[in-house]
Amino acid sequence: MNKESDSSYAMRLMLAYLCVATEKEASLERKVEILDKFGLTDKEIAKVCGGAIQSIRNARHSVRKHGRNKKAR
């Protein structure tokens, strides 16, 4: 990568982190659901969330399979 793309990549990850920073108590599935909207890869989401790539894949699968868990009214 060149210097400009390194800067762009770092800024993209920083913005992704800021999107989930207020979600400290949120589950990994919720964080993946939020970051998925930005088209981030499993590797990028793992870096932002501080988890393993396989954990991100599992969370993404869970969100797709079960949908977003909404609280009962």
C-alpha positions in Angstrom: 0.0 0.0 0.0 1.1 3.5 -0.6 1.0 6.3 2.0 -2.3 7.7 0.8 -4.1 4.3 0.9 -2.5 3.5 4.3 -4.0 6.8 5.6 -7.4 6.0 4.0 -7.4 2.5 5.5 -6.5 3.8 8.9 -9.2 6.5 8.8 -11.8 3.9 7.7 -11.0 1.7 10.6 -11.0 4.6 13.0 -14.4 5.7 11.8 -15.6 2.1 12.2 -14.3 2.0 15.7 -16.1 5.2 16.6 -19.3 3.8 15.3 -19.3 1.0 17.8 -17.4 2.8 20.6 -20.6 3.8 22.3 -21.8 0.2 22.1 -19.4 -1.1 24.7 -22.0 -3.4 26.3 -23.4 -4.5 23.0 -23.0 -8.1 21.8 -20.5 -9.0 19.1 -23.5 -9.7 16.8 -24.8 -6.2 17.3 -21.4 -4.7 16.5 -21.1 -6.8 13.4 -24.6 -5.8 12.4 -23.6 -2.1 12.6 -20.3 -2.5 10.8 -21.7 -4.7 8.1 -23.6 -1.7 6.8 -20.3 -0.1 5.9 -19.1 -3.1 3.8 -16.2 -4.0 6.0 -14.5 -7.3 5.7 -14.3 -9.9 8.4 -10.7 -9.1 9.0 -11.4 -5.4 9.3 -14.3 -6.0 11.7 -12.1 -8.3 13.8 -9.5 -5.6 14.0 -12.0 -3.0 15.1 -13.7 -5.3 17.7 -10.5 -6.9 18.9 -11.8 -10.4 18.1 -10.9 -13.4 16.0 -11.9 -13.5 12.3 -13.8 -16.8 12.9 -15.8 -15.1 15.7 -16.8 -12.4 13.3 -17.9 -15.0 10.8 -19.9 -16.8 13.4 -21.6 -13.5 14.6 -22.4 -12.6 11.0 -23.9 -16.0 10.4 -26.0 -15.7 13.6 -27.3 -12.3 12.5 -28.3 -13.6 9.1 -29.8 -16.8 10.4 -31.8 -15.4 13.4 -32.2 -11.8 12.4 -31.8 -9.1 14.9 -33.2 -10.1 18.2 -35.8 -7.5 19.2 -37.0 -7.2 22.7 -40.5 -8.3 23.4 -42.9 -5.6 24.1 
